[in-house]
């Protein structure tokens, strides 16, 4: 084994051990999308909680330790904007990433989240955004 391989193994091990303690809550009413993100994020070393609607997501958010939320915008009954607004009141320090297939999201909605990603973007972009947000200092309450 060469030095390069040893360093790569150590770096990968450290990245996995850093992220393994972080929990991401994925909220999406589209089950295939929810399952895909769950699997992708678990493979990246995160613990993942899932909710198939906004109400279920809010219940998990209020009762579980959550480090970051991956939130769909367009959902029936209670949409991503409403969910994000309530989450900010419950735990203002938790980072929220909103995903949407819609490209024209109102600016006031974007003010409720830490990042917005257009659905269809490469998964690595979502992962990089998550890692960047988790490495930022805690949001002020």
C-alpha positions as CSV (number, residue, x, y, z in Angstrom):
1,X,0.0,0.0,0.0
2,X,1.4,3.4,-0.9
3,X,1.4,6.5,1.2
4,X,-1.3,8.0,-1.0
5,X,-3.6,5.0,-0.4
6,X,-3.0,5.2,3.4
7,X,-3.8,8.9,3.5
8,X,-6.9,8.4,1.4
9,X,-8.1,5.7,3.7
10,X,-7.5,7.9,6.8
11,X,-9.3,10.9,5.3
12,X,-12.3,8.8,4.2
13,X,-12.5,7.2,7.7
14,X,-12.3,10.6,9.4
15,X,-15.0,12.0,7.1
16,X,-17.3,9.0,7.8
17,X,-16.8,9.3,11.6
18,X,-17.5,13.0,11.5
19,X,-20.7,12.7,9.6
20,X,-22.0,9.5,11.3
21,X,-23.1,11.5,14.4
22,X,-25.1,13.9,12.3
23,X,-28.8,13.3,11.8
24,X,-30.7,14.6,8.7
25,X,-34.5,14.7,8.6
26,X,-35.8,14.3,5.0
27,X,-39.3,15.4,4.4
28,X,-40.9,14.7,1.0
29,X,-44.4,13.5,-0.1
30,X,-42.9,11.7,-3.1
31,X,-42.0,8.3,-1.7
32,X,-39.4,7.3,-4.4
33,X,-37.5,10.6,-3.9
34,X,-37.7,10.2,-0.1
35,X,-36.3,6.7,-0.3
36,X,-33.6,7.7,-2.7
37,X,-32.3,10.6,-0.5
38,X,-32.5,8.3,2.6
39,X,-30.3,5.7,1.0
40,X,-27.9,8.2,-0.5
41,X,-27.4,10.1,2.8
42,X,-27.0,6.9,4.8
43,X,-24.3,5.7,2.3
44,X,-22.6,9.1,2.9
45,X,-22.4,8.3,6.6
46,X,-25.4,10.2,8.0
47,X,-28.2,9.0,10.3
48,X,-31.5,9.7,8.5
49,X,-35.0,10.2,9.7
50,X,-37.8,10.4,7.1
51,X,-41.3,11.9,6.9
52,X,-43.7,11.6,4.0
53,X,-45.6,14.9,4.9
54,X,-45.1,18.1,6.7
55,X,-47.0,17.2,9.8
56,X,-45.0,14.0,10.3
57,X,-41.8,15.9,9.7
58,X,-42.7,18.6,12.3
59,X,-43.5,15.8,14.9
60,X,-40.1,14.2,14.3
61,X,-38.3,17.6,14.3
62,X,-39.8,18.5,17.7
63,X,-39.1,15.2,19.4
64,X,-35.8,14.0,17.8
65,X,-32.3,15.4,17.8
66,X,-32.0,16.7,14.2
67,X,-28.9,18.5,12.8
68,X,-30.2,19.4,9.3
69,X,-33.5,19.2,7.4
70,X,-33.8,18.4,3.7
71,X,-37.3,19.7,2.9
72,X,-39.5,19.5,-0.2
73,X,-41.3,22.7,-1.1
74,X,-44.5,21.5,-2.7
75,X,-46.4,19.2,-0.5
76,X,-50.2,18.8,0.2
77,X,-51.8,20.1,3.4
78,X,-48.8,21.9,4.8
79,X,-46.1,23.0,2.3
80,X,-42.4,23.4,2.8
81,X,-42.6,27.1,3.5
82,X,-45.0,26.5,6.4
83,X,-42.9,23.7,7.7
84,X,-39.7,25.8,7.6
85,X,-41.4,28.7,9.4
86,X,-42.6,26.4,12.2
87,X,-39.2,24.7,12.5
88,X,-37.5,28.1,12.9
89,X,-39.7,28.8,15.9
90,X,-39.1,25.3,17.5
91,X,-35.3,25.0,16.9
92,X,-33.9,28.1,15.2
93,X,-30.3,26.8,15.1
94,X,-31.1,23.8,12.8
95,X,-30.1,24.2,9.2
96,X,-32.8,23.7,6.5
97,X,-32.1,22.9,2.8
98,X,-35.2,23.2,0.6
99,X,-35.6,21.2,-2.6
100,X,-38.1,22.0,-5.3
101,X,-38.9,21.2,-8.9
102,X,-40.3,24.7,-9.2
103,X,-37.8,27.4,-10.2
104,X,-39.7,30.4,-9.1
105,X,-39.8,30.2,-5.3
106,X,-40.9,33.4,-3.5
107,X,-38.1,35.3,-1.8
108,X,-39.9,35.2,1.5
109,X,-39.8,31.4,1.4
110,X,-36.1,31.5,0.6
111,X,-35.6,33.7,3.7
112,X,-36.8,30.8,5.9
113,X,-34.1,28.3,4.7
114,X,-30.3,28.2,4.6
115,X,-30.1,26.9,1.1
116,X,-32.3,26.2,-1.9
117,X,-31.5,23.4,-4.5
118,X,-33.4,22.8,-7.7
119,X,-34.6,19.2,-7.9
120,X,-32.7,17.3,-10.5
121,X,-29.4,18.8,-9.4
122,X,-26.6,16.2,-9.0
123,X,-26.7,14.4,-5.6
124,X,-23.1,15.5,-4.9
125,X,-24.2,19.1,-5.0
126,X,-26.8,18.4,-2.3
127,X,-24.2,16.5,-0.2
128,X,-21.7,19.3,-0.6
129,X,-24.3,21.9,0.5
130,X,-25.2,19.7,3.5
131,X,-21.6,19.3,4.6
132,X,-21.0,23.1,4.2
133,X,-24.0,24.0,6.3
134,X,-23.1,21.5,9.0
135,X,-19.7,23.0,9.3
136,X,-20.9,26.5,9.8
137,X,-21.3,27.9,13.3
138,X,-24.6,27.4,15.0
139,X,-27.4,29.7,13.9
140,X,-28.4,32.3,16.5
141,X,-31.6,31.6,18.3
